[in-house]
């Protein structure tokens, strides 16, 4: 019936073929289906620890974030690496990961002026939501660090490293460790 179902953080979109079903019929059917939810077994994906470098070259907004949260930079970075996040969804672009923190966090909002380019692997935070940029792109999230691992590879059978409901934690690494991991396995 539905050609595509796309979930958001607090919404769901369904696509249908109006040549096969009238729009009002689709609305009525969708409302009926929402009233009779189906129980589905969620696939459990193993928790993952992602290396993150908090070096100032990668943590572009760490001072701004620390000020907004009322912490020192050192306390902010220690705090961030102790948190547990859950992947809520992938979207915006392939592999772009949205995460929810298990702890209530002060809302710091987006940057006053978005960047034209945010590097792939950058980790953003705006409060209890976080993100991981899968590709270099424009963006307005304050950046707290960067991971050297590729989170999306279209050449793989499973292109996205992360999936919905997966638990994520961050392991702090040095700039030297970042460079080694980013180079990949030696040949």
Helices and strands as residue ranges (DSSP letters): E 4-7, E 12-15, H 23-35, E 48-53, H 62-69, H 73-82, E 84-90, E 97-101, E 115-118, E 122-125, E 129-132, E 137-139, E 143-146, E 167-173, H 175-183
